[in-house]
């Protein structure tokens, strides 16, 4: 570990890892990551809440900079907070969850895919469960909207070598993005707090004319929902997922914002409440639904109007002085 590693002359990848009650996860996350590659990498380790192991994290092969948030933040806000410390000479940024185990060469393969295709904006490895016993649920979700599913399934996809597999979205579990692309699209939108902020960023990447891809030869393991183990956290998570799914789907259909919003606030709200009362499979807690739709009502002026939405986004970008960050050129390695 060095006092201020951001002054290094060059970085292949800057990893942003948000540590939230992460003592169980961080040591193995860092150890496996450092053992997985010989690329010149910097880790921005964000001390977001109740982490006691960070001062003992060894920087064996990477430089590590620990940054303390002023208060506990949601996933989107904490990553944005870290982004402002990314040095301008970083070629790629990787958002990486604390509850991951790296397999050898995964980041190398993701970076190689990005550098081989100028039209590719971001990549992700294939993601397994933490014990490597199955596919990560969040990873399999990204294929639901695919027009073309891997013909022989995910197991075959993971054996296809280094070929890229195009997708509509990639999760922020391990999202590797070109820094220049990120400067164009902007950071995560804090309106999401947590969940769907990664898909919203993917939407902006595509709007800028770039593509997204899974790298089948790259492999990572992930413990899903490590930060939502308590009952209270699970209720909060259900609230965020429901409200944020609505926000994301409204943005996906910009010409029908009002129609989508009214449908969600009437038909879909009733459907969710009825399912919750009946206790049907995959239904959300009643309190989560009520709070989610209350949140959406407060956001109604922004969600219904694309103009208002754009103004809120522009105000946020000005508040964090993103234009200054984006103006810094990335230096060739």
N, C-alpha and C positions, 0 to 999 in steps of 0.2 A: 504494500500500500504506500502511496506517495502523498505528499501534502496537498498538491493540486495537480492531478494528472491531466486536467483538461488543457494544459499548456503543451502537451506532447505534440510533436510536429505532424503526426498523422495517425488516423484511426481507420481500420477496416470496418469495424462495427462498434457502435456504442449501445450497450444493453441498458434498458431501463427496467429495473425490478422494484416494484412497490412492496415493501415489507409491512404487513398488517398482522399483528400478533403472529409473527412468522418464525418464532424460535424452533418450532417443529420442522420447518421446511427449508429455511434459508441455508443452513450448513451444507445439506446435500445438493441443493440447487446450485450453489456456488462451486462446490467441489466438482460436481459432474460437468458443469459448464466449462470450467477451466481445463479439465482433462479431455474435453471433446474436440478441441481445435488448437491450432498454432497461429491462427490469425492474430493480428495486433488489435486487441480489444480493450475497451474501457467499460467498466460497470458503474452505472449511477445507481446506487442502492439507496432507496428512499425509505427513511425511517418514518413510517406513517402512524403507527400506534403500537405501543406495548411490545417492543422488541428489545431483548436483553442480550442477544447473541452477536449483535452486529460488530461490537468492538473487538470480537475475537475471530472475525471472519478473515482468513488468510488470503492475501493477494499473491498466490504462488506464481502464476503466469500472467495474470491480468492486473491492470491497475484498477483500483476500486476507490470510488469517492462516495462517502456517505453524506447524504443530505437530509436534514430534519425538516419535516413539514411544520408550519406554524400551528397546525391543529389537524386532527384526523380528517382526511379528505376522502371523497368517493374515488373510485378507480380512475375515472376520466380526469378529474381535477388533479389528482396526485401525479398522473403521468404528464399532464400538461405542465405542472410545476417543475417536474424534472426536465422536460424538454428545453426549458429556457437555460439550462446548464449544459446542453449538448454543444460541444465545440464545433466551430464552423468547418473544421477540416475532417469531419466524420463523413465517410462515404455512405454508410447505411446506419439506420436506427432499428433496433429490435425491441419491441415491447414483449417482455417475458414475464409470465406469472411466477410467483414465488414458489408455488407448489409443483414444480416441474423437475424431472430428471433428464439430463441431456444424454443422448447417445452419440457416439463418436462420429464426427464429420457432418452433423446435421446443419450447422450454421454455414459451413463451407459450401455445401450443396445449394443452400438457399441463396447465398451471395453469388455463387457461380451462375445460377439461373437468371438472377437479375442482371448481371453484367453481360450475359450473352444475348439479351433481348432488350433493345432500347424502348420497346413499347410495353414492357412489363414493369408495373409499379411496385408490387409487393408480392411476397411469397410466404408460404407456411410449410412446415414439415407435416408429415402424417402424425397424428397424435393418438397415443394409446392411453389406457388407464394407468394409474400410478404403479400398480403391480404388474403391468404389461399383460394382464389377463384378457383384455377385451379392447374394443375401440372406445375412445373417450366420447361421451354422449354429445358434448358440444361440437366435436369434430364431425360426427355423423350428421348433425343437424344441417350443416352447410350444404349437404347434397340433396336436401328436400326439394329445392327449387331448381335443381339441375335438369336441363333438358336431356342431357346425356349422363347417365350414371355409369360408373365403371362396369363394363360388360360382365366381368367375372367377379365383381364385388371388391370390397376394400382390401381383402387379403391379396388378391391378384395385383391391385394397384400398387401396393407396397413392395411388390417384387419386380416391378417394371424397370428398375434401374433409375437413371437420372432424367427420364422423360418428364416434362412438365404436364400437369393435368389442369386445364383451365377451369376456374370456378367463379361463381358470382360474388362470394364473400369468403373471407378468411378470418378466423378468430384472433383476438389479441392475446390469446394464450401464448402464442409465439409468432408474432407478426413481424416480418423483416421487410422494411420499406426503404427505398432509395431516399436519401436525405433531400435531394433536389425535388423529388415528387412531394414529399411531406411539406416542404416550404411552399409549394404551390397550392396544395389542398388545405393547409392549415391543420391544427391539432384536433384532438377529440372535442366534441361539443359538450360542455359541462351540463347542458340541460338534461343529459342522460344520467349523470351521476355514475351509475354502474349498470352494465348490461345494455347491449345494442349500440354502445358508443363505437365499437369496432366496425360493425356493419355500416353505420352511418359514415365513418371515415372511408370505408370501401366504396360506398356510393359516390363520394366526392372524387375518389381516385378514378373511378370509371367515367365520371362526368368530365374529367380532364383528359380523357382519351387513352388512359392506360388500362392494362389488363391485370388480372390476379391469377395466381396459380398455386397449386399444391406441388411440392417436390417429393415424389414418391420415395426417392432414395434417402430422404432426410427423416429422422425418427426422433420422437420425443414422448416422454411419459408425463401424465398430468393427473393430479388429484382434484377432481371436480368439486367445487363449492367448499374449499377449505376454510373460507372466511365466514361461512354461514352455517356453523354447526349447531348453534343454540336455537331454541324455538323462536325467540324474538328475532334473530337474524334471518331465519327462514321466512317469517312473515314479512319482514322488510324486503327480502329478495323477491318474493312473489309479487309484492306491490310494484317494485321497480321493473320487473320483467313485463308485467301487464301494461303499465303506463308507457314504457319505452318501446314496446312492440307497436303500440298505436302511433307514437310519434314517428317511428321509422317507416311504417307503412304509409302514413300520410305523406311523408317526404318522397317516398317511392312513386307516388301518384300525384304530382304537383298540380295537375289540371283538375283534379277532383278533390281538392283538400276539404272543402265544406261538406261534400257528400260523404266522404269517408269519416269525417269527424262526427257528423250527425248519426251515421249508422252505428258507430262504436258507442256513442253516448246513449243510444236508445236500444236498438235490437241486441247488440252485443253485450251491453251492460246487463240487460235483463237475462240473457242467456247465461252469463257468468254467475249472476246471483242465484239463479234457479239451480244450476249445477252445484254450486257451493252448498246450498241448503239440502240438496239431495245426496251430497257426498259422493258424486260420481267420480270415476277414475280421472286423474289429472286435473281435477277442479282445484281452484285456489281457495285459501282461507277467506271467509266472509269479510273480515276486517281489511285484508289486503286489497280486496276488490273495491270496497268503499273508499279507501284512501287513494287508490290508483285513479279512480274516476274523479275524485275530488281534485287531485293534482291536475288532471287533464282539463277540468273546468277552469282552473286558474290559468292554464296555458292556452285557453281557447283563442284569445286574440292573436297570439303568435301562430298557432297551428292552422287556423283557418286562412290566414293571409300570408301568401308567399313573400309579400313585400315586408310585412312586419317581422317575419322570420329572418329575412335577410338583414334587416336593420339590427335585430338583436345580435346576430352573428357578427356583423361588422363592429358593433359596439364592444363585443367581447374581444375581438381581435385587436382593436385599438387599445383596450384596457391592458392587455398583456404585452403590448408593443411588438406584435408578431412581425410587423413589416421590417423592423430592425433585424430580427433574427433571420428572416427570409432573405434579406439583402446581402448577407454574408455569403460569399461564394465558397463552394466546396473545392478544396484543392485536390489535384490528382495525386494519387499515391505512386 
